Amino acid sequence: MSADLSTTYLGLKLKNPLVIAASPMTQKLDSLITLEEKGAAAAVFPSLFEEQIEHDSLELTKLHEFGTDSFAEALSYFPEEDDYHVGPESYLDAISKAKKAVKIPIIASLNGTSKGGWVRYAKMMQDAGADALELNIYFIATDLTMTGRDVEARYVDLVAAVKQSVSIPLAVKVGPYFSSMGNMAKRLVDAGANGLVLFNRFLQPDFDLETLEPKPKLVLSTPFEMLLPLRWIAILRGQLKVSLALTSGLHDAAGLIKALLAGADVGMVVSTVYEEGSSQIAKILSGLREWMEEKEYESVEQLKGSMSQQNCADPAAFERGNYMKALTSFTGKFI
Ligand SMILES: Cc1cc2nc3c(=O)[nH]c(=O)nc-3n(C[C@H](O)[C@H](O)[C@H](O)COP(=O)(O)O)c2cc1C
């Protein structure tokens, strides 16, 4: 009998634990259909950004009068509507179309940092047919008077505001840069998150040496990046009753197996699909199936969390003990 790959994420019953993370490929109907055919169990739409929504309700000319306003600056990074998914109305329309074209759950994505009128789009995404919502909070605190406590309150307040406006499940995608990641995770859950998507990649601007301007830089991930979310999912699994998704650095079947062992309900992929094509989805799933059969696991449910910190024979491996071991066992050559 072949292994049962089904899992539950955000209350959604999925045929397997491989989900396509937020990216433009899920919003294009033909690529979404291919991703489903290759075996993806659910798809997260690319984000609709707070700035895009606010932009829609302001006159562009007025906006540019603000000149150096950081909001206008953020806006200048968006491609034209024709090139990408910009435009809240076309985004909602794309959700409805996707729901008709595929059977897999569609998770809409909102991306912002502050409570405001734009949050009403959460409800509109629900009304357009989204099965769940992912809220990506990407906040860079450049104001030096802002404390960690202020930043955290901002996250928590935003989650509570979005949660209030929808009845579909809510996942929250955040980065790892909190002094107490575990406490922050708990507070996001207390504020209403049904799931946590760990971790957002904070892309750093590069410098253009010709124009002498900072320029946005998107580099695809490497498998090494998976170790940070892997550790935190293992730590959180036994302590929080919440759905967990691993994103960043998952590139192959081994990555998905590790994510599940740590305690993730699903693993999310983007970079590897861009690099290897959609056939990578089927490859990862068959690798998972083969490994489970070889190790005599009957179901994904059975292996989920079996290497979480709580279930691990050596819990210190997730703490300082691991750091000391790594340093003392290093045998690099000095040339
Ligand atoms: C081209 C591209 C577009 C992305 N767009 C979004 C987005 O709109 N919203 C979001 O939350 N994450 C976005 N991401 C981040 C991915 O969802 C994912 O979290 C990240 O790429 C790490 O996963 P990976 O290692 O499988 O690439 C994007 C990533 C890429 C490469």
PDBQT file of the ligand as one rigid body, heavy atoms in Angstrom, charges set to zero:
ROOT
HETATM    1  C1  LIG A 401       9.734  36.069  -7.850  1.00  0.00    +0.000 C 
HETATM    2  C2  LIG A 401       9.243  35.967  -6.432  1.00  0.00    +0.000 A 
HETATM    3  C3  LIG A 401       8.098  36.661  -6.066  1.00  0.00    +0.000 A 
HETATM    4  C4  LIG A 401       7.635  36.596  -4.740  1.00  0.00    +0.000 A 
HETATM    5  N1  LIG A 401       6.499  37.271  -4.404  1.00  0.00    +0.000 NA
HETATM    6  C5  LIG A 401       6.033  37.180  -3.120  1.00  0.00    +0.000 A 
HETATM    7  C6  LIG A 401       4.847  37.849  -2.743  1.00  0.00    +0.000 A 
HETATM    8  O1  LIG A 401       4.203  38.526  -3.546  1.00  0.00    +0.000 OA
HETATM    9  N2  LIG A 401       4.440  37.718  -1.456  1.00  0.00    +0.000 N 
HETATM   10  C7  LIG A 401       5.099  36.963  -0.523  1.00  0.00    +0.000 A 
HETATM   11  O2  LIG A 401       4.665  36.844   0.624  1.00  0.00    +0.000 OA
HETATM   12  N3  LIG A 401       6.237  36.312  -0.866  1.00  0.00    +0.000 NA
HETATM   13  C8  LIG A 401       6.701  36.408  -2.128  1.00  0.00    +0.000 A 
HETATM   14  N4  LIG A 401       7.850  35.742  -2.483  1.00  0.00    +0.000 N 
HETATM   15  C9  LIG A 401       8.543  34.928  -1.452  1.00  0.00    +0.000 C 
HETATM   16  C10 LIG A 401       8.136  33.463  -1.590  1.00  0.00    +0.000 C 
HETATM   17  O3  LIG A 401       6.763  33.292  -1.314  1.00  0.00    +0.000 OA
HETATM   18  C11 LIG A 401       8.934  32.547  -0.633  1.00  0.00    +0.000 C 
HETATM   19  O4  LIG A 401       8.569  32.791   0.696  1.00  0.00    +0.000 OA
HETATM   20  C12 LIG A 401      10.430  32.743  -0.773  1.00  0.00    +0.000 C 
HETATM   21  O5  LIG A 401      10.821  32.808  -2.135  1.00  0.00    +0.000 OA
HETATM   22  C13 LIG A 401      11.183  31.589  -0.104  1.00  0.00    +0.000 C 
HETATM   23  O6  LIG A 401      10.848  30.361  -0.676  1.00  0.00    +0.000 OA
HETATM   24  P1  LIG A 401      11.841  29.607  -1.719  1.00  0.00    +0.000 P 
HETATM   25  O7  LIG A 401      13.105  29.364  -0.993  1.00  0.00    +0.000 OA
HETATM   26  O8  LIG A 401      11.117  28.360  -2.082  1.00  0.00    +0.000 OA
HETATM   27  O9  LIG A 401      12.014  30.530  -2.875  1.00  0.00    +0.000 OA
HETATM   28  C14 LIG A 401       8.323  35.800  -3.787  1.00  0.00    +0.000 A 
HETATM   29  C15 LIG A 401       9.477  35.106  -4.187  1.00  0.00    +0.000 A 
HETATM   30  C16 LIG A 401       9.942  35.171  -5.479  1.00  0.00    +0.000 A 
HETATM   31  C17 LIG A 401      11.175  34.402  -5.857  1.00  0.00    +0.000 C 
ENDROOT
TORSDOF 0
